[in-house]
Every structure is written in C-alpha cells, then in structure tokens.
Amino acid sequence: MRKFLFLEILALLFPFAMSAQNIIVSGTVFDANTNEPLLGVTVVQTGTKNGTITDIDGKFSISCPADASLTFSYIGYIPKTVLVDGKTNLSVGLNTDDKTLEEVVVIGYGTMKKTGILGGRGTKKEHSKSKGTNNGGQGGILTAAEINDFAKWSIWDSIVTQKLASCPKIFELYPKKRYVLQLTNLFNFPLPNAKVQLLDAKNNVVWSSTTDNTGKAELWANFYEEKQVNTNYTIQCEYHGEIQQTPATPFNQGINFMSFNKQCFEFKNVDIMFIIDATGSMGDEIEYLKDEFVDVINQIQTKNKNLNINTGSVFYRDKGDAYLTKISPLTSDYKSISEFINNQDAGGGGDYPEAIPEALEEAFTNGNWRDTALAKIAFLVLDAPCHSDHATLNNLHKQINIASKNGIRIVPIVCSDIEESGEYLMRAMALATNGTSFFLTDDSGIGNKHHKPSTDTIKVEMLNDMLIRTVLEFTKIPECDNSNWDKDNIKPEDIEQFVPNPYEFGDIPNSENDNQLKPNSNPKIKVEDIIKVAPNPCNTQFSISTQKNISDMFLVDVTGKMIRKFGAQNKNESINVDVTGFSTGIYFLKILYQGGWYTHKEIIRGR
C-alpha cells in the first residue's frame, strides 16, 4: 500500500562494529490494519545508528545482539520498539498515526507540511533535492520495466506509426530499415568485436557497427532520413585483418551470415558507464538512483570474478548551469567510482531539454573504453530529451554513430517527467546501438508520476536486478575450451523468466488501464504437450513436431531478440529448422497457443 507520493529514507551512518554474540534478525513489516507490506520503514537497533530499511515486500535483515531491541519508524505510522529476545524472525505491524497523516506529506529527502507543498507534480525542472540524504546505501528499492524493441520487433512499426507518430521528425531518427549480421568461426562460436559496415551501391559507408557477445551486429539504412530509399546494400566485415563481403538481406527477409576461419578467443573485459542527468527535476529520484548504481557496481564486481570489469560515470546538466559535464573515467577501482557517484547531487536546469549529446560526447571521448571489451554498456539515466536545434541534432547523430561503430550499447533508464518525444528518443538510441530501454514505474512509490511507455504489456522488476541481468545477458558467451557448455546450459536458469514474448494482446495502450499484464500460459499445459523438439542440444538443425494447432511461433536469442518468425502452424506439422551459421548459444522457441505463451529452450552448440 502506498499512502504517500514519496518515502522518507533516513541517512543511516555506518553501523557499529558488532560483537561475537550478534545474530541476524530478519522479518517483515506491514500495515496492522490492512496487512499490506510497507516499503521504506526505518529499522534501527535502539540507541545506536545501526540500521536498515525494508524492501518492496516489507522485508528487512539486520545484525544485532540477541538481547537488543529494534525500533521501527515510518512517517504516518506510530513508531514501535520490539525486543529481539534471541528471535531471528520478526513480524511487525505498524498502526497509522492519523494526526501525522493529516499534517505531513513525505518527500524524497524529508518531510514538509502540506501547506508547504505547491501541489501536484509541478512543472518541468521545478524540483530540487538536498545533497547527502540517500537511503543509507541500500539498493533494490526502485522498480522498472524493460522495453526491448528488438524482442518485440513485430509491434515496433505500429507503435511508431500510431502512438509515437509525431516523434521521429523531432530528432530526425528513423529506425526502420534494419539489417542483422550473424558472425561465427567455422566451429559456430560467436565472434565479438568484429568491425561491420553497411555499404551502398557506390561503396559509401551507410552504417558502422560492432558484433556483440552473440556475434550479431545491427545495421541501419536511412536512419537519419525520413525518405526511405530503396537500393541494394552490401555488408562488409573485418575481423583480425581478414575482410569479407556479402549482399545485404533486410531483416524482414532474414539474417545475414558470415564465417571466418579464426580460432575462438576468450573475452573477459567489460566496460560499464553510468551517464546521469543531474538537473533539478531529477531531485525526486537521484539519491535513490545513486544507491542503486553503487550497489549494482558492488554486486557486479562480487558476482563476476571471471570478468575484468571497469566502471565509470558522467554527470551532466545543461548549458548555463554550474557545470555541463563531470566525468570519472572507466577504471577497475570501483570504490573510487562509488565515491564519485555519491558526491554528486541534483540542481540547475530551467527548461525541459538537457545536454544529452554533450554528455555522450564526454563519455565516449574521455571515458577510457577498451577495444577488447566483450561488452560496452552506457546506462543513460535521465528524465528529459535533448534540445532539437540543428547543431544539437547533428551532435546527437554523431554520438550515436560513434557508439554504434565502437560497440557501445546505449541503455536508457527513463525516470519520471519524461514525455512521449523523450520516450521515442530513448528507444531509437537503444535500437541504433543494439541496446534496450528501462522505464522506472510507480510501483516503488518513489518519485513523481512515471511515464508509461507505448507498448503492449510490461513486466515490473526491481531496477537493481534488471541492471545486473542486463550485464549478464550482454556478457554471456560460451567458453572456448568448455566441452560441457551445452550440457550446463540446458538446465533452467533465472534469466529465462525474463525472455519477453514477441508481442502480447490488445492495441497499443492509450490509457493507464490498458497497460496491465494479461493472463499468460495455462500452468496445467506443458510446452511438451504443444510441440516436440529434437535434438536438444543441436548443431546445424533441429525439428519441431506440432502436437496442437498453434497461433504463432518465433525463435529468439538469449536477450529475447527476435531471430525468426514461423507463424501459425497446424497440428501434426513437421518443421525442420536450419540453424547453420547461427552462433553457439542459448535460444528460445516462443509458442502462442490458446491465448498464452509457452517457451522451449534450445541449445545450439559449436561443431
């Protein structure tokens, strides 16, 4: 239950050193009247500064002496002190304080009397937030939804021609004519970091890209032109001094394949840059975002010991503000990056657009990116688009080209206050650079009302988990010398539940109620009852035998990117799927049957 627009998060200091008698106390805090969990409740060992806060499910965990007492406090509720008495699990109900509710409104950095609030959402760039008041360093509070337009390519055209039809002209971005290259060696292992170009009939370079961890490169024709010219294109690829060319087939007709007689290389370097809008309107969320990013950096460094991860950050405002950009280049010293992020605050602004191209230029020019990185990710955190004058757009297009050419995937994290034009810009930049898009949601109760992106349905996750999952997806690659890779990956894993369906049901949402999740597959029906697939793992081919009449079927890769459409199939059909040229990796068949989506995991392995 959310009774307020914002949560009170106390600035907790480092906990005291604990004695050997400490125990871990976990539990749940809830509204005593409704039994609903409470997010953001401050839990403090009474008489100390050792504390934590509850997560979105009302859960907490704290280390304290067995004979300690814990004080639970939350604006609008009567504080409660509970004796631990050796218990390791507590269930605590808080009663509302009606007097406080009448007088106080919770905001992201403290409390104000209702008379001190001008009311509602306010205008763009009105809000500000004091420095140094965050949620005590705890991530896992903000909620978000991913919009992966490569995964839902079948509905992208309807979105851009209906709900967002007026937006392409504003920023002169037209992601329509798409070409995909799949690059492998002779043993089907993906070849990352190959330089790929789309050439026109006169051998002019139309688009430049770099292959990713799956060996794929995304290429575009007429990306900055409203008029889509029809001509024949060629794809040219350079890898370790060898160059190949092939006639380009547009994506709606299939994927382009190339193979080099090269050995499989191990890639361990990963570069992650956080580019953050620090203007005044970000004040409602920036402190929480800072804690999320610091927590993510720590978790990524801890959980991925086999990767050599560098992190960095750029903070930006706008022309005329106290500063335009600040940078801490990519480095393996994640503690220095965490400190840099924590020392920034929100301020300035004054109009809606901000200095996005300048921020990207700072990040790409001075970011210290490594040519040998398996993944280069630029998380772009903002709540407003850039200016749309001619000079700004030229610089924007230049920075998009630089990102695509160098394999830097732009992943926007869209905060409150964004409008449809900003939404379109973010999604277009993600498409141009082989990225994906995140949109913060109202589910956390933090920040101004969030813009709901134009799509069919959304799945809400914790932003913290989503960022870590994205790094996993962008770095997942079979090990060259691991003969058991295919056997290890045939088992289910957490990432599978986030592979999106190619589309959902209903029209593009035009109202808040249209964006609700709809029922999915029937748990009583197994995918094996609908189709049978063999062999799995496979090398160059697998067969599908339909057991039922199915409405639609797609093949997608580990990121959910749509690879092939099979369409409707009748019962007792037999389909031989040629995957010659596909890189070794994890793929999924997405099957639409009786109004629900079902998923079969297929492993394609190197020969």
Steps between C-alpha positions, in 0.01 A plus 500: 500500500632847415350778708750760381664616179845471646670300774703628793842344491725592793869553435642206694863509601731204504391246759697445815731202512307201621598267777546129463154448651325668211225318315332570167142613552271497198134566464212689343337833587139555401202731547319364805161594355536369143781243542672651196884510510664839551794609285759741646438444873807600703621216725759609757664320792367712784753749634745452211544605139498140379207477265343404171174548309234263369484403134202499264360188673537655846794273580812592696814337638730641767789375712462584870552351850253233604382716791462820299177681417405634157307818433278513189402847375321625191341836427125477551531205740553473875857382575534162667786350701532121508730292725697247293536255790707257291240470221634496144169576330259779582162600362418860589174684440493881510191706575428820310535833678196692377627834629827465312317396186297819507801727539793344321584408141804282445753616243817333382732686733290565811154630595305820443172635624226474240484878495859503374418291193390688190300197405514227242782422271617850423665616181814368336825587678324642808611232741826482691651280764755551774837331476604214723162356596460159348362169609802393699677323215240233445398409145200301388232765555419652160278309257519501122382329182708408198394592147712289265388599151725237341298241690166651394601606152166383361318783678765774468361628170149534640634689802703746298221557247220533758577608855837664425432607141595865557834425667743381226513842332592677825838328530534383137530135600338230284587144614317312225737337249683245714769252402644233732831317459577175684876437517664173613815302451496163322403328825193723553648697789392867496764754405459824701670832422506461122470826304194496274384754239193537282603630156281648230527433126787752474687341793422794727476407868135525604536358854779363719461253784680239709397140569380428854543201733263293284696590184222725368524852360205733445519720189266773373430674170349850476505526881504882494280543193122510486504388138591131490698437181487153349837382375728199520740491793807295583623393843875513553663342805860525622631261764865471603625628165267296280220667299186342353197640319149369435186649337280643776162342567257723697385357831142443387642246256750334733841527663836537324773247585880507483764262630874551545763231531617636833552344839270568792628779725423546869363846588501612862491882488172681568453881507197652674438876502219676689403827326267689733282809459566710812263790432243613753209289380700185582497597866203276580694185407871566465596407856328164465656450157845570640456227758368260235804556278752472782332178613496364143869583453584316822285199407636474147858513628421235761295261286711506184849408616575355156446838332733800502247777559569872475238752608474875455249783514406831340264750662355771279269801515442763231660808351495788747497274807778474759665240277426324173667162563706326768679173431669223691648280223470124488720328756529176693501704823127465561528663844614827341207487255259434785641799687475719188134408450412556865656848495267631227163666545219651293462866410464746216293442192229753429346357185398155386784386265850430630854452364485134397733521194762683708476233770538221245792681339674531838440131574609372158801731458646495850349184645807274460309222318692184411504366144517146636184524715246223448227744601495880512185629670399863544210524746345839417292622796270796434152649509515730196620489137757725338439828319385469139682783326709417192841509670385284792346240271817485290701430815241247620521309172881514516504349851254225401729413209804490729320272745384259229837494325682419825248249634382719789142398579288791625251379761274789612352497850204735471384675817187699581403811300594359159254565219424304182767678297759406761374143507542472123852647512606249763365200314645616168847543655476153652409350163781685325761361740369146558373592846176481694293748706390517865214711635459560872148423625271625775511166683783610730307807615811714444517808281250690291240315294681295239431499129355172372675402177310408187498123471262211554582381853781553747656281766608688811832405661735650754732737313792358693432146373432626148837672471688192617298276267580727205871477569461120510311496168756725330797295622369143474719310255603134471848420626731383226649206691190388693375179345212491750367848414192368321423248775538764772269744325221257418391537862248774585641825631363823642554693177235296317205653683593842360513401133217715364222383274511640144171679564202487732132557436294811445571835339786734576406642845323834492398515865646400834273199531613354166849430627409226748655157464265248346475129582784291360528126435287241675723332766317170443624491140867421439690616197566131422124459453509763223822431313775238510852608408805286424790485531588729788780603502536519121772589254364621166135394509214408730146381430169620640196271509178681587262316732236775490383778270709802598433866422856622459861399563835681513866417560676749730850521648608526864418873514153440357600646163270366232696289248241315291122496462323173417140622522193285565541123479245219481502187714729220380721733299872420475744790468871459439683807629835566335727684745815476289698816564334574834747553781535259787265623768166486679183547294129476574196398301206722602169328421159667511230244582143569615579856601812416704873499432712191558879474484736225388872544565727383218880481517695547178855380549826527312599216274 
